[in-house]
Amino acid sequence: MDGLEIKGGAALRGDIVISGAKNAALPLLCLGLMSSAPLVLGNVPELADTILMEGLLRHHGVEVTRDGETVTMRGGATNYDAPYELVRKMRASVLVLGPLLARYGEARVSLPGGCAIGTRPVDLHVRAMQELGAVVELADGYIQARAPGGLSGGRIVFPTVSVGATENALMAAVLARGSSELVNVAREPEIADLANCLNAMGAKIIGQGTDTIMVEGVEALHAANYTVISDRIEAGTFAIAAAMTGGDLTLKGIRARTLDALLMVLRESGATVTETDDTIRVVANGRPIAADITTDPFPGFPTDLQAQFMAMMCIADGSSRISETIFENRFMHVPELLRMGADIRVHGGIAMVRGRDALTPAPVMATDLRASVSLVLAALTIEGKSQISRIYHLDRGYSRLEEKLGNCGAKLRRIKVA
Ligand code: UD1
């Protein structure tokens, strides 16, 4: 199994070009199911998760070709069944539900099952499809949905903000008869990206980026070329890396407005952050100062950066309170950070972190994507060699991580671990 050996202690300095956003690319790839006309997506990062999604689309009958970071899809779907073997590997596979149902009037999608960061139900996805007129049955571990006469527009009020359920509802509403109003939707930049691509394909969507989206259904979508936005979570991870290693990194191709909540806390903890239209520069000014965060839907502090921020607080001056409100079990990095000498106490969804002068090297194990990268960040601050095993999680979400960090002075290499 692949692991990473990291010899930390160096301040990271240099420029990093940010890749396309995984969480934008995954729903955008599902649009290949919604039209037989070609859809050409640029800036699609080559990651384990995007490759998996391309495989799922091929399973559905879509012709998918990749040339570097450009993915072309054509032909639409011929098979409406997303089996457990594929869906269990990646929860985002449930995003095929809306497109299949809207375009073909039927879908059979495996329930995603358990996941390291909590139970993560799909009740909101199912309810949204029902509000659009689908008949949905949960049987044999599958969501079986039908709308023989097609979906019809409706008003969907989400009781909780959900990124995935907003995306499924939006994709379904685009091909439903009549108009739809989606209320209390997620405002993440990836939702606006999905709506903008759908509009480029001929959809009629307004309000994306706000908490209410209006959709006027259309009969069919046409061919389009679209470029995926950059990955704010990747950029945020490197911004934290600069601040916690005493470094100076310029992140290129990322809009600071997508990371306001993080950048505000980085400034609070002592870093100098400067922005242009498409770059962010983070310069550390000595040891970080402790700061508190609470994760929230966008534009709040992203849950996907909580583990990385906690790693920084482990070496900050003072105590920090980290409150996780999105997922009930998203502190799996804590026991591993403790092995590196961190001082963290968890009570329910709150972690109290007392900053240490330094962490110490230890063999640690990655448990999910963002937890893994938080261990990489911690190891980058430690003089001495750390070993992180099970880093296949990193390959799900970070494109060329070793190369990007290595070019900025980090000493890390991939090794085989038993
Ligand atoms: C997406 C992101 C993930 C990020 C998360 C929150 C993708 C591919 N993944 O995941 O990286 O951490 O947003 O920003 O974009 N919920 C329900 N019922 C549902 C759906 C969700 O109760 O039917 C709950 C979840 O358990 C969670 C909350 O809603 O507590 C938010 O989850 P959601 O926004 O749906 O996350 P994902 O779309 O799965």
Residues whose N, C-alpha, C, O or C-beta is under 5 A from the ligand:
A	BS01	UD1	N23 L26 A92 R120 P121 V122 D123 L124 H125 V161 S162 V163 G164 A165 T303 D304 I326 F327
